Amino acid sequence: MVAGWELIFSVFPGVILFLFGIENFSKEILAVARGRFAAILGELTTNRYKGLLLGAGITALVQSSAATTVIAINLVNTGTISFTQSLGIIIGSNIGTTIVSQLVAYQLTSFGPVFIIAGFLIGIIGGRYKFLGKPIFYFGLVFFGLYLVSRGIEPFKGDPLVLSILGGIAFLPLAILVGFLVTTAFQSSAVTSGLVVILAQEGMITMPEAVPFLLGANIGSTTTGLFASRGLDLFARRAALAHTFFNVGGVLMILPLLTPFVSTIAWIGGTEAQQVANAHLIFNVVTSAIFILAVHPFGRFVTRALPGEEEEILFRTASLPSRLPDDVNQVIPLIEEEVTHLYEITDQAFDAAIAVFSAKSPQRAYHKAGKLELLNDYIDEEIEKATFTISKKALTERQAKKTVLLVRISNELERLADLSRDLAKVGRNAHRTGHAFPKGQVESIWGIYRIFDANMQALAATFPQSTPETIRSLRARDIELQRALNLEYSLYLKRIAALNESGDSRYLEILSILEAANGKIRDIRKLTEEYSALHEMMPDAP
């Protein structure tokens, strides 16, 4: 019993230091990157193999497959990358996570104090490189923690009680379960793999006994992503599920081949610890290769396993390329097409916002509305960048006027989408507090919204031109909408007078938002009339 307590107190401090080090090392690396990881992951995942290498590289750098996976899931949720793009990153993260076991197997943990001292000194006197001090310090702490674990275990490597316990849990199903539970508890497969390599290093378990623990660790590493994806959109939840299917599927594939696999690792040779590390590496490389080759059918399988009707919203321009043509007369039509796309996104944002009031899942509808509003902001910024780029060139007076009007229309559409966000918030808050709007009020809101939506669609359908028929219909609906709003205001005041109380100000807030949105449509219509007049003029000479 005393030996057991001695083992706990000699090993646990090392494990705690390791966990503290790896958590803070990941945070510091991400802080140094200052958000660049998101941009890199979005830009360099154009095909599955780049995604695989990127996922492996990022995980090797931050020493956490959980961090890489959660980043990928959140990028899917924000529309920076697609669900399909995320698969390469997720699969590659399993390769990157094997670096810890390799470093431990080759006894590089003894260099931990060197990195701790170096990081401390760089943090104090590093000058322009001072920002590297903390990441290096925590990197050293990771290996110093494992070094303490190794030294703490060493006195017990011949203890019959400890060996009998390890021998008892090395039974295949139990070892997989233990690996899963340890990884889930510590939210880090690196803890499990590092400890298993150390046990092999001290001669307390053999390579064949170690492999099931590693398999369990692979399954356990999926729990972080599953927890992180709760409440996110459908495609983010699919990315988390893909990580689970990939890791569980890899384990199921290797189980029937476990005996020849273990024999192959033994044939490759090396110390017991090196064999364990090699088993970890080769297993993850092989399963990653299989899944990356079958990434498209795998993606379809995940989609069938988690069906849904949500549309994937990606932060992409519809017409503006990353590199604009040199000819201004070629760029302006591209910007016009992007403004038309912005109309559509704004209309979709309002559709999602109004759906919050009557949707079966108000939170999902609210999330969609918010995401579309952010996409609206993104496209508006891209339009501004494009117009800024061409404004540096020599423009004719007509080209300059068109450029200014395009930016103004884009900006007004961005402000209009802000109102969709405000509308969605009112609906979301009503459901959150358990005081949903009465059916009659919801029907009235929808009735007013249909008039507003007809104006939005009419503007989008004719842009960049604006015909007299369109203008007349817009003005007629504008008057109709204002009358409907005035009627609702009047009915609201009568209800308050009849009840002799303050009434529900939330309904007034909705009416005010719709009135402000209609005012924005009016402003956009006037700008579109100006632009249409310019558009109908003779084109500029090339």
Salt bridges, closest charged atoms under 4 A:
GLU23 OE2 - LYS27 NZ 3.28
GLU154 OE1 - ARG151 NE 3.04
GLU202 OE2 - ARG151 NH2 3.72
GLU202 OE1 - LYS157 NZ 3.97
ASP233 OD2 - LYS371 NZ 2.55
GLU310 OE2 - ARG237 NH2 3.65
GLU336 OE2 - LYS402 NZ 3.79
GLU336 OE2 - HIS535 NE2 3.63
GLU338 OE2 - HIS341 ND1 2.85
GLU373 OE2 - ARG421 NH1 3.74
GLU382 OE2 - LYS385 NZ 3.26
GLU397 OE2 - LYS401 NZ 3.29
GLU412 OE2 - ARG415 NH1 3.13
GLU412 OE1 - LYS520 NZ 3.04
ASP418 OD1 - ARG421 NH1 3.84
ASP422 OD1 - ARG421 NE 3.84
GLU469 OE2 - ARG472 NH2 3.81
ASP478 OD2 - ARG522 NE 2.90
ASP504 OD2 - ARG506 NH2 2.66
GLU529 OE1 - ARG475 NH2 3.91
GLU529 OE2 - ARG525 NE 3.57
ASP540 OD2 - ARG398 NH1 2.88
